[in-house]
Amino acid sequence: MSVSLKRRILRRFLQNKSGVVGLVLLSIIVGMAVLADYLAPHDPLEQDIINRLKPPSWEHPMGTDEFGRDVFSRVVYGARISLMVGLVTVALATAVGVPLGLVSGYFGGLPDNTIMRAMDILLAFPGYLLALAIVSILGPSLMNAMIAVAIFLIPVYARTVRGIVLSVKNLEYVEAARIMGASHLAIIKDHIFLNVIPEVMVLSTFNIANSILIASALSFLGLGAQPPTPEWGAMVSSSRHYLMIAPWASLFPGTMILIAVLAFNLIGDALNDALRPSRMTS
């Protein structure tokens, strides 16, 4: 990808107001995660039963939870966990799903049928149900929740990449490389994979949002992050019994889930518009 093309893509992205808003929101979340040690006024795990369920104040900007822990500190540290969940699950799904899609689409035949039937089996289950089943087998933990979400996302990458490969593998420049004696690996690496990258980038942005949402749901059900880990979904779950008397304990972590998912979706939409082939040539 040339420097001028990268600049055009960046310019189109920055011209999208929604994308800029998403980028600002994501920057705030990343800043919270990176600077958590400096932003958090209290230890996120420190309990103070005497001051439990206190409303927001100067000392506790977001109040305290049922154990007297500072909600703001837990929300700030929770940004690290949510970003880690999104990035790790998408990285795992990409590392497995993209090669499967490349092999399936390029070689066809038995490899294609075998891989796609396996993906169809995974896609036959609703996403949350599949994640629940996997975590139930592996046991409740944040790591197992990330593995479950990654397995759920693998078919999405495999089928998407396969479709792109099928659309480009018989184009003239690919046929020319094949006639000139290029190996299968060289053709895939130098000619086909370049067409896959933009779509994978956009798909990964949306899937980070989905990963955060699904992992938060698993933690809410007690199958993801375990107490006293300051994970947003687990925080909402542990404080839901006090909604009538201390709504802030669930409201703030729930709002952060909303903001994180919204940020990645807005960025994904803007990135999709910036990388759209019809506009790349304009």
N, C-alpha and C positions, 0 to 999 in steps of 0.2 A: 504494500500500500504506500503510495507516494506521499511526500510531505504535504503537497498541495491538496491532495484528496483528504488527508487527515484534518487539515485546516478547514476545509469546506464542511466536513462532518461536524467538527467542533463548533463552527459558526452556526450551522443549522440547529445544533443542539441548544446552544445558548440563546437562540432566537425564540425557542419554545419556552414560554413563561412558566408553564406547568413543570417542565423539566428543571428549570432554575429553582423553582420552589422546592421540588423534591431534592435537589442537590443541597440547598440550604438546610432543609430538615435533616438530611443524612449527615451533613457536616456537623450539626449540633449533636447528633447521636454519637458519631465517631469521636467528637471532642469529649463528650461525657465519658466514653469508654477509655480513651487514652489518658485523660486527666482525672480519672476517678479518685486516685489517691490524694489529689489536691482539692477536688471539688467537694468530696463527701466530708461533712463536718463531724461525723461519728463513725464508729466501727459498725458496718452493716449487720454484724452478728451479735453485737452487744445488747443484752437484755436489761431492761429497767422496769420491772413490774410495777413499781410505784407510779410511773408515768405512762402506763399503758393506755392506749386509745385516746391520747391527747390530741386536740384539734391543731391545725397549722398555727405556728407561732414563729417568732424570730429564731428561737433555738432549734425548732423543728419545722422547717418551711412547709413540709407536706404532712405534718403530724406524726404520730407514732402508731404502731400496730398493736395487736393483742398481747404482744410480749414486751411492749415498750421500746421496740427497736425503731430507729429513725427511718421513716419511709423514704425520705429524700436520698439518704445514703444508699439504701437498698435499691432504689430506682436507678441511681447513677451506676452502681456496680452491676446492676442487671443489664445495662447496655452492653457490657463486655460479653456476657453470656449469650444474649440474643444475637449479636453480630457473629460470635463464634459459631453458634448453631447454624445460622444462615450460610456462612461461608464454608464451613466444613461439610455440611450436607450436600451443598451444590457442587463442591469440589469432588466429593466421592461419587456423586451421581454422574458428573461430567466425565470423570476418569474411566468409568465403566461404560456408560451409555454411548458416548461418542465413538469409541472404537468399535463397539458392537454395531452401531448404525453404519459406520464406514464399511466394515466387512460385509454386512448384510446387503447393503445397496450395491456395492462394487462387484462382488463375486456372484450374487444371486444363487439360484439353485438350492442345493441342500443346506449350505450355511444360512442362506436367507430364510428358508422355511423353518429351520430349527430355531434360529434366534427370534424370529417374529412370533412363532407359536409360543415361545416362552414369555415374550413380552405381552402377548394377548392374555395369557393366564394371569399375569400380574395386573393388567388393566381391567380384567373382569371384576376385580374387587374395588369397591369404592375406596378412595384414598384414605380416609380416616379409619375405615374398617380394617384395611390392610395394615396400616401403621399400628392400630390397636392389637391386632393379632400378632404381629412381629414382636412388639414390646412385651406382650403377655408371655411369649415363648422365651425371650431373652431375659426378661426380668426388668422391673422398673428402675431406670437410671437415665441420666441425661445422655450419656454416651449411647445407650441402646436406643433412645429416642431419636438421636441423630442418624443412627444406622437404619432405623425403620423408615424415617423420612427419605433418606437417600435411596433405599430400595424402591420406595414408592415413585421416586422421580426418574429412576433409570429408564423405564420404558418411554417416558416422554422424550428424553434425549435420543434414544435409539430410533424411534419412529420418525422423529423430526429430521435427524441427520440422514437416515435412509432415504427419505423423500427428496432431500436436496441432492444426494449422490445420484439417484435415479434420473434426476432432471439434467445433470451435467456430464455424466460419465460417457455419453455418446456424442458430445459436442465435438466440433472439428478439431479444436486445439488439443483435446484429450486423445482423439484418434491419431492425430499427427505424432504426438509423443509416443503412443503405442507402436506406431509404424516404425519410428526411429529406434525402437528397441529399448525404450525406457522400462524399467522393472515396475511391477505392480506397486511396490512400496513407494517408488519415486513418483509415480503418477498420482497416487493418493496424497502424498505429502506435498508435492509441488504444484499440483493442478486442481485437485478436488477439495482438499482441506481448506484452501483459501476461501472457497465459496461457503464453507460451513461456518467459519469463524463469526461473521456478523450475526447470523441467526442464533448461534450458541450464546453470544454475548447478550442479546436481547432476552432470550429464553432464561438465561441464568439470573438476570436482574429480577424478572418476575418470580422465578423459583426461590430466590432468597426470601422474598416476601412470603411466599407460600410456606417455606420451611419454618420461618419464625412463627407464623400463625399456627401451623400444625403442631410444632414443638410446644408452643404455649398451651395449646389445647390438651396435649398429653400431660403436661405438667399440672394443668388445672385438674385433671382426672387422677392425679397422683401417680402417673406412669412415667413421667419425665424427671425433671430435676427434683431432688428430694430435699426436705427441710434439713438445715436452715438455709440452703442455697438461695441467694437473692435473685431468683429468676422471676420475670414479670408474671407469667402464667401461674406459677406456684404462689406468688404473692396475692394475686386475685383470689385464688382458691382458698388460701388460709384465712383470708379476711372477709369472705363472703357471708359468714354468719353474723357479721357486725355491720352490715350495710345500713341498717336503720339508725344505729347510734354512732357509727364511725365510717361514713361512706368514703372518706379520703383514703383509707387504707387500701381499698380496692380500686378507687377511681383513678388515682395517679398511675399505677402500673398498667391498668387497662388502657388508659389514654396513650401511654408510651407504646404499647403494642400497636394501637391504631396509627400513631404517627410513623412508626417504623415501616409498617406495611404500606401506608400511603406514600411514603418517601420513595421506596423502591418501585412501586407501581408507576408513579409519576415519571421517575427516571427511565423506567422501561418503555413507557409510551413515547417519551421524547427521543430515546435512543432508536426506537423502531422507526420513527419518522425520519431521523437523521440518516439512517442506514438503508432506508427503503431504496431498492434498485431503481425504481422509476425516477427518483430524485437524484440518484448518484450521477446520472448522465446529464442532468439539467444544468 
